[in-house]
Amino acid sequence: MTALNDEAGYDRVRLAQWRAGNARLPGLNRRALLRLTAAGGLALAATGTASAPASAAGPIVKPLPPEWFDVYGSNAETRWEAMSGQGYLTPVDRFFVRDHTSTPVLDAATWRLRLFGSGLRGSPTAANPVELTYRDLRELPSETITAFIECAGNGRSFFTGQQGQTVTGTAWKLGAVGVARWRGVRLATVLARAGLTRDAVDVLPEGLDPDYVTGGVNLGKVRRPLPVGKALQDVLLAYEMNGEPLPPDHGFPVRLVVPSWAGISSIKWLGRIEVSATPLVSPWNTQYYRLLGPDYPAEGTPVTEQVVKSAFELERGATLAAGRRHVLRGRSWSGHGRIRRVEVSVDGATWAPAKPIGPALDRGWLRWEFPWRPRTAGAYTLRARATDVTGVRQPEVAPYNTQGYLFGAIVRHPVTVSPA
C-alpha cells in the first residue's frame, strides 16, 4: 500500500503517473476529453455512472432566511453575523451549503454503500459489489470528531474586491466554512470489512447527487480519489452532525469527512467507493481544484490544506456608536492545525492581541474577542490576523490564481461609527 498522506505529494505522483499512462480515470470518454482539452488547461472528463434511485427536491432543501444566508444558486453562504452569540459548533440550520448540482432526497431504508475494485479481495465489480446497508453501518463501531469543512473557494470575492484581480467561480466572502461534531464509522473499518488487500493504492468515493454537466460534457458523479494511506488514517463515514442524523443538504444518509484536506474531498451523499490496485484520477483533481495562473506551472498545483483565515462575527458595514465599549468577536482557523494567536487592528497601523475564548482545536477554530471603544465618529476598517501552530500568519496579500482558491489574506472589514 502507498501512504502518500500529504495531498501535494500525492498529486505530484498521480499527475506523473497520468502523463505516463499509468493512472486511470474511470469511465473515461475520449471525445469528452478532447473537447474539454481543446478549451484549454489540463481538462479530463468522465461519463456518469449509475446510482441508487434518488429524487431532487431542488437546489437546496432547508430554509435559507436572508438574515442567515447569502444564496448563490445551489450554494448558500453563512452570514457571519448569524454566528454571533452561537457556541463553538456551527448550528446545522446555519451551516453553509456547497452543491455542484442539487440536493438529492435519499431513503436510508433503500440506501446502499457499494464497494468494488481490484484493491479488494476477489476484485468485486461495480455490477456485483460488496454492499452495506445503513443499518449495517450504524452497527459498526462508531467514532466522533469535531472538524471544520470549508469550500476551497471560501474568500474568493476578496481577490476581486480587495486585490482588484479577476477570478472565476462563486463569489464567496468568508462564510463557506463550518465546524461540526461528526459521528460515524472510520473508513478504515469499512475497507477492512470489504476485504482491503495489500495491493490497494487508491480509494475513489462517489456521491449520489445528479451528474455534473458543464460545457455540454457530462462529468458524471462528484468524486475525488484518496490514497489508501489517508483513507486508513482519519477519514470518517459520517451519519450524524451535531448529534442528529445528517440533513439532506449536508449529505444524508452518509457523507465523508476528510480532515485537513480540501472540502471537495468530503463527498456528500456517499454511494460508491472504488478501491483500486492501480492509480486513479478524476475531473475533481485534474480539471478542477487546481491553482492556475502566471505563477504556477501549466498543469497547475493542487488545492490541498486550507490556509489561515479570520472572520468577525459582525455584519460588513455595521454601525457602532462612538464613546461606547464594544466587544468585537470572531473566529480563526487553519488547515495546518490549531490557531496559536490572533491580533486585531482598528486603526490600520497598530495591532493588539485578541483574547481567546475556549479551546483552539487542531481541526476546528479558535473563538476570540477584542474590546473597542471608538472615540470619534467616522469610517473605520477592522482587521484580524491569525497565526497557526506551524507559525504561518495571514499575509496582507493572497497569492493570485485564476479560479480564486485559498484566499488567506487579512480581510478588511468596514464599519461606521456614529456620533454618540
C-alpha positions as CSV (number, residue, x, y, z in Angstrom):
1,M,0.0,0.0,0.0
2,T,1.1,3.6,-0.7
3,A,0.9,6.1,2.1
4,L,1.1,9.5,0.3
5,N,-0.9,11.2,3.1
6,D,0.4,14.6,2.1
7,E,-2.0,15.8,-0.6
8,A,0.6,17.8,-2.6
9,G,2.9,14.8,-2.7
10,Y,0.1,12.5,-3.7
11,D,-0.9,14.9,-6.5
12,R,2.6,15.1,-7.9
13,V,2.9,11.3,-8.0
14,R,-0.5,10.8,-9.6
15,L,-0.1,13.5,-12.2
16,A,3.2,12.0,-13.3
17,Q,1.5,8.6,-13.5
18,W,-1.3,10.0,-15.5
19,R,1.1,11.5,-18.0
20,A,2.9,8.2,-18.3
21,G,-0.4,6.4,-18.9
22,N,-0.3,4.6,-15.6
23,A,-3.2,6.3,-13.9
24,R,-6.8,5.5,-14.7
25,L,-9.8,7.8,-14.9
26,P,-12.8,5.5,-14.5
27,G,-15.4,6.0,-17.3
28,L,-13.1,8.0,-19.5
29,N,-14.8,9.3,-22.6
30,R,-12.2,10.2,-25.3
31,R,-14.5,12.5,-27.2
32,A,-15.3,14.5,-24.0
33,L,-11.6,14.5,-23.1
34,L,-10.6,16.1,-26.4
35,R,-13.5,18.5,-26.3
36,L,-12.5,19.9,-22.9
37,T,-8.8,19.8,-23.5
38,A,-9.3,21.9,-26.6
39,A,-10.9,24.6,-24.4
40,G,-7.6,24.9,-22.5
41,G,-5.9,23.7,-19.3
42,L,-5.5,20.3,-18.0
43,A,-9.0,19.1,-18.6
44,L,-10.0,15.5,-18.2
45,A,-13.6,14.2,-18.4
46,A,-15.6,11.1,-17.5
47,T,-19.0,9.9,-18.2
48,G,-21.5,9.3,-15.5
49,T,-22.3,6.0,-13.8
50,A,-25.5,4.5,-12.5
51,S,-26.5,5.4,-8.9
52,A,-29.1,4.4,-6.4
53,P,-32.6,5.9,-7.1
54,A,-32.8,9.5,-5.9
55,S,-35.1,12.4,-6.4
56,A,-34.0,16.1,-6.4
57,A,-36.1,18.3,-4.2
58,G,-34.5,21.5,-5.6
59,P,-31.1,23.1,-5.4
60,I,-31.3,23.4,-1.5
61,V,-33.8,21.8,0.8
62,K,-33.5,23.6,4.1
63,P,-34.9,27.1,4.7
64,L,-32.4,30.0,3.8
65,P,-33.5,33.0,5.8
66,P,-31.8,36.1,4.4
67,E,-30.5,37.2,7.8
68,W,-28.5,33.9,7.9
69,F,-27.5,33.2,4.3
70,D,-26.4,34.8,1.1
71,V,-27.6,32.4,-1.7
72,Y,-25.8,31.8,-5.0
73,G,-28.0,29.3,-6.9
74,S,-27.3,25.9,-5.5
75,N,-24.9,27.3,-2.9
76,A,-25.6,29.2,0.4
77,E,-23.1,31.1,2.4
78,T,-23.4,31.7,6.1
79,R,-23.5,35.3,7.1
80,W,-21.0,35.8,9.9
81,E,-23.3,38.0,11.9
82,A,-25.6,34.9,12.1
83,M,-22.8,33.2,14.2
84,S,-22.9,36.0,16.9
85,G,-24.0,34.5,20.2
86,Q,-23.7,30.9,19.0
87,G,-21.5,28.3,20.6
88,Y,-18.4,26.6,19.3
89,L,-20.2,24.5,16.7
90,T,-22.0,25.9,13.7
91,P,-25.7,25.2,14.1
92,V,-26.9,22.8,11.4
93,D,-29.6,25.3,10.2
94,R,-26.8,27.9,9.7
95,F,-24.2,25.7,8.2
96,F,-23.2,26.7,4.6
97,V,-24.2,24.6,1.6
98,R,-22.0,23.8,-1.3
99,D,-23.6,21.7,-4.1
100,H,-22.3,21.0,-7.6
101,T,-25.9,20.3,-8.8
102,S,-28.8,19.9,-6.3
103,T,-29.6,18.2,-3.1
104,P,-30.9,14.6,-3.7
105,V,-33.5,13.2,-1.4
106,L,-32.5,9.6,-0.4
107,D,-34.2,6.9,1.6
108,A,-32.0,5.4,4.3
109,A,-34.0,2.2,4.1
110,T,-33.1,1.6,0.5
111,W,-29.6,3.3,0.5
112,R,-26.6,1.0,-0.1
113,L,-22.9,1.7,0.1
114,R,-21.3,-0.3,-2.8
115,L,-17.6,-1.1,-2.7
116,F,-15.8,-2.7,-5.5
117,G,-12.5,-2.8,-7.4
118,S,-9.2,-4.5,-7.8
119,G,-8.0,-3.4,-4.4
120,L,-10.5,-5.7,-2.6
121,R,-10.3,-9.4,-2.1
122,G,-11.9,-11.2,-5.1
123,S,-12.0,-7.9,-7.1
124,P,-15.7,-7.4,-6.8
125,T,-17.1,-5.5,-9.7
126,A,-19.4,-2.5,-9.9
127,A,-22.2,-4.8,-11.1
128,N,-21.5,-7.2,-8.2
129,P,-20.1,-5.1,-5.3
130,V,-19.7,-5.6,-1.6
131,E,-22.8,-3.8,-0.1
132,L,-23.5,-2.3,3.3
133,T,-26.9,-1.0,4.4
134,Y,-27.5,2.0,6.6
135,R,-28.3,-0.4,9.4
136,D,-25.0,-2.3,8.8
137,L,-23.1,0.9,9.1
138,R,-24.8,2.0,12.3
139,E,-24.0,-1.3,13.9
140,L,-20.2,-0.9,13.3
141,P,-18.0,0.7,16.0
142,S,-18.5,4.5,15.9
143,E,-16.2,7.5,16.3
144,T,-16.9,11.2,16.9
145,I,-14.7,14.0,15.7
146,T,-15.0,17.8,15.7
147,A,-13.7,19.3,12.5
148,F,-14.3,22.1,10.0
149,I,-15.3,21.7,6.4
150,E,-14.5,24.6,4.1
151,C,-15.0,25.2,0.5
152,A,-11.7,25.7,-1.4
153,G,-13.1,29.0,-2.8
154,N,-14.0,30.5,0.6
155,G,-13.0,34.2,0.5
156,R,-12.9,34.2,-3.3
157,S,-14.6,37.6,-3.7
158,F,-11.8,39.3,-2.0
159,F,-9.4,38.6,-4.8
160,T,-11.6,41.0,-6.8
161,G,-13.0,43.3,-4.1
162,Q,-9.8,43.7,-2.2
163,Q,-6.9,42.9,-4.6
164,G,-8.5,44.0,-7.9
165,Q,-8.0,40.7,-9.6
166,T,-10.4,38.8,-11.9
167,V,-11.3,35.2,-10.8
168,T,-14.0,32.7,-11.7
169,G,-16.4,30.8,-9.5
170,T,-18.9,31.6,-6.8
171,A,-18.1,34.9,-5.1
172,W,-17.9,33.6,-1.5
173,K,-16.9,36.0,1.2
174,L,-15.8,34.1,4.3
175,G,-18.9,32.1,5.2
176,A,-18.3,28.9,3.2
177,V,-17.0,27.2,6.3
178,G,-18.4,25.5,9.4
179,V,-17.4,23.4,12.3
180,A,-19.5,20.4,13.4
181,R,-19.3,17.4,15.6
182,W,-19.4,14.4,13.2
183,R,-20.2,10.9,14.3
184,G,-19.8,7.8,12.1
185,V,-17.6,4.9,11.2
186,R,-14.0,5.1,10.2
187,L,-13.4,4.4,6.5
188,A,-10.6,2.1,7.6
189,T,-13.2,-0.1,9.4
190,V,-15.4,-0.3,6.3
191,L,-12.5,-1.1,4.0
192,A,-11.3,-3.9,6.3
193,R,-14.8,-5.4,6.3
194,A,-14.9,-5.2,2.5
195,G,-11.6,-7.0,2.2
196,L,-8.9,-4.5,1.6
197,T,-5.8,-6.0,0.0
198,R,-2.1,-5.0,0.3
199,D,-2.2,-4.1,-3.4
200,A,-4.7,-1.3,-2.9
201,V,-3.3,2.2,-3.7
202,D,-6.3,4.5,-4.2
203,V,-9.9,4.9,-3.0
204,L,-12.4,6.8,-5.1
205,P,-15.6,7.8,-3.2
206,E,-18.5,8.9,-5.3
207,G,-21.7,10.9,-4.5
208,L,-25.3,10.2,-5.4
209,D,-26.2,13.7,-6.4
210,P,-27.2,14.3,-10.0
211,D,-24.4,14.1,-12.7
212,Y,-22.4,17.3,-13.2
213,V,-22.7,18.6,-16.7
214,T,-20.5,21.5,-18.0
215,G,-19.9,22.8,-21.5
216,G,-22.2,20.1,-22.8
217,V,-20.0,17.4,-21.3
218,N,-21.2,15.0,-18.6
219,L,-18.5,14.6,-16.0
220,G,-20.6,12.2,-14.0
221,K,-20.9,12.0,-10.3
222,V,-18.8,14.2,-8.0
223,R,-15.8,12.1,-6.9
224,R,-12.2,12.6,-5.9
225,P,-9.6,10.0,-5.1
226,L,-7.8,9.5,-1.8
227,P,-4.6,7.5,-1.3
228,V,-5.2,4.4,0.8
229,G,-2.8,5.8,3.5
230,K,-5.1,8.8,4.1
231,A,-8.2,6.7,3.9
232,L,-6.9,4.5,6.7
233,Q,-5.6,7.4,8.8
234,D,-8.5,9.6,9.9
235,V,-11.4,9.6,7.3
236,L,-14.9,9.2,8.7
237,L,-18.1,8.0,7.1
238,A,-20.4,10.3,9.0
239,Y,-24.1,9.7,9.5
240,E,-24.6,12.3,12.3
241,M,-23.9,16.0,12.5
242,N,-24.1,17.8,15.9
243,G,-25.9,14.8,17.5
244,E,-28.6,14.5,14.8
245,P,-28.9,12.5,11.6
246,L,-27.4,14.3,8.7
247,P,-29.8,16.7,7.0
248,P,-30.4,16.2,3.2
249,D,-28.3,19.3,2.3
250,H,-25.3,18.0,4.3
251,G,-25.1,14.5,2.9
252,F,-27.9,12.3,4.3
253,P,-27.7,9.5,4.8
254,V,-23.9,9.2,4.8
255,R,-21.0,11.5,3.8
256,L,-17.3,11.5,4.0
257,V,-15.4,13.8,6.4
258,V,-11.8,14.1,5.3
259,P,-9.9,16.2,8.0
260,S,-7.3,18.7,6.8
261,W,-8.0,18.1,3.1
262,A,-9.9,20.4,0.7
263,G,-13.6,20.4,1.3
264,I,-14.3,18.7,-2.1
265,S,-12.8,15.5,-0.7
266,S,-15.6,15.3,1.9
267,I,-18.0,13.7,-0.6
268,K,-21.7,14.1,0.3
269,W,-24.5,11.5,-0.3
270,L,-21.9,8.8,-0.5
271,G,-23.0,5.9,-2.7
272,R,-20.0,4.0,-4.1
273,I,-16.3,3.5,-3.3
274,E,-13.9,2.1,-5.8
275,V,-10.8,0.6,-4.2
276,S,-8.1,0.2,-6.8
277,A,-4.8,-1.5,-7.1
278,T,-3.9,1.0,-9.9
279,P,-3.7,4.8,-9.6
280,L,-6.9,6.7,-10.1
281,V,-7.7,10.3,-11.1
282,S,-10.9,12.3,-11.6
283,P,-12.0,15.6,-13.1
284,W,-12.1,16.9,-9.5
285,N,-8.4,16.7,-9.0
286,T,-7.3,17.3,-12.6
287,Q,-9.6,19.8,-14.2
288,Y,-10.9,21.4,-11.1
289,Y,-9.4,22.3,-7.7
290,R,-6.0,23.2,-9.1
291,L,-4.1,26.5,-8.7
292,L,-3.6,28.1,-12.2
293,G,-2.1,31.4,-13.1
294,P,1.1,33.2,-14.1
295,D,3.0,32.0,-11.0
296,Y,2.0,28.3,-11.4
297,P,3.1,25.6,-13.9
298,A,0.9,25.0,-16.9
299,E,-0.8,22.0,-15.2
300,G,-1.3,23.9,-12.0
301,T,-0.7,22.8,-8.5
302,P,-3.3,21.0,-6.3
303,V,-5.6,22.7,-3.9
304,T,-4.7,21.0,-0.6
305,E,-4.9,22.1,3.0
306,Q,-6.9,25.3,3.7
307,V,-5.0,28.4,4.6
308,V,-5.3,30.5,7.7
309,K,-8.3,32.8,7.9
310,S,-10.1,35.1,10.4
311,A,-13.6,36.5,10.4
312,F,-15.5,38.9,12.6
313,E,-19.0,37.9,13.9
314,L,-20.3,41.3,12.6
315,E,-22.1,42.5,9.6
316,R,-19.9,44.1,7.0
317,G,-20.8,47.8,7.1
318,A,-22.2,47.6,10.6
319,T,-22.8,50.8,12.5
320,L,-21.5,51.2,16.1
321,A,-21.9,54.1,18.5
322,A,-18.9,56.3,19.4
323,G,-17.9,56.6,23.0
324,R,-19.3,53.2,24.0
325,R,-17.5,50.0,24.8
326,H,-18.0,47.3,22.1
327,V,-16.7,43.7,22.2
328,L,-15.7,42.6,18.8
329,R,-15.9,38.8,18.4
330,G,-14.7,36.4,15.7
331,R,-13.2,33.1,14.8
332,S,-9.9,32.0,13.2
333,W,-8.9,28.6,11.7
334,S,-6.3,26.9,9.7
335,G,-5.9,23.7,7.7
336,H,-2.4,23.3,9.2
337,G,-3.6,22.9,12.8
338,R,-4.8,24.9,15.7
339,I,-4.5,28.7,16.0
340,R,-1.8,30.0,18.3
341,R,-2.7,33.7,18.5
342,V,-5.0,36.3,16.9
343,E,-4.4,40.1,16.6
344,V,-6.8,42.8,15.8
345,S,-6.2,46.3,14.3
346,V,-8.8,49.1,14.4
347,D,-6.7,51.9,13.0
348,G,-4.9,50.3,10.1
349,A,-1.5,50.7,11.7
350,T,-1.2,49.0,15.1
351,W,-2.1,45.5,16.2
352,A,-3.1,44.2,19.7
353,P,-3.8,40.7,20.8
354,A,-7.3,39.3,20.9
355,K,-8.5,37.3,24.0
356,P,-9.1,33.6,23.2
357,I,-12.5,32.2,24.2
358,G,-12.3,28.5,24.9
359,P,-10.0,25.9,23.2
360,A,-8.2,26.0,19.9
361,L,-8.8,22.6,18.3
362,D,-6.5,21.1,15.7
363,R,-9.3,20.5,13.2
364,G,-11.6,23.3,14.4
365,W,-11.3,27.0,15.1
366,L,-10.5,29.5,17.9
367,R,-13.1,31.9,19.1
368,W,-11.8,35.3,20.3
369,E,-12.9,38.7,21.5
370,F,-11.5,42.2,21.4
371,P,-12.8,45.2,23.4
372,W,-13.0,48.5,21.5
373,R,-14.2,52.0,22.5
374,P,-14.1,54.2,19.4
375,R,-13.9,57.9,20.5
376,T,-14.8,59.6,17.3
377,A,-17.4,59.1,14.6
378,G,-16.4,58.1,11.1
379,A,-15.5,55.2,8.8
380,Y,-13.2,52.5,10.2
381,T,-11.7,49.4,8.9
382,L,-11.3,46.4,11.2
383,R,-8.7,43.8,10.5
384,A,-7.9,40.5,12.2
385,R,-5.0,38.2,11.6
386,A,-4.2,34.8,13.0
387,T,-1.1,32.7,13.3
388,D,-1.3,28.9,13.4
389,V,0.7,26.3,15.3
390,T,3.1,25.9,12.4
391,G,4.0,29.7,12.5
392,V,2.0,30.6,9.4
393,R,0.4,34.1,9.7
394,Q,-2.1,35.7,7.5
395,P,-0.4,37.9,4.9
396,E,-1.5,41.3,3.5
397,V,-1.9,39.9,0.0
398,A,-3.0,36.4,-1.1
399,P,-1.2,34.7,-4.0
400,Y,-3.3,35.0,-7.1
401,N,-4.8,32.1,-9.0
402,T,-7.4,32.4,-11.8
403,Q,-10.1,30.3,-10.0
404,G,-9.8,32.2,-6.7
405,Y,-8.9,29.3,-4.4
406,L,-7.4,29.6,-1.0
407,F,-7.7,33.3,-0.2
408,G,-6.0,33.7,3.1
409,A,-5.0,37.4,3.2
410,I,-6.2,39.7,6.0
411,V,-9.7,40.8,5.1
412,R,-10.6,44.4,5.6
413,H,-13.9,44.7,7.4
414,P,-15.6,48.1,7.1
415,V,-17.8,49.6,9.9
416,T,-19.2,53.0,10.6
417,V,-19.0,54.7,14.0
418,S,-21.9,57.1,14.5
419,P,-21.9,60.1,16.9
420,A,-22.8,59.2,20.5
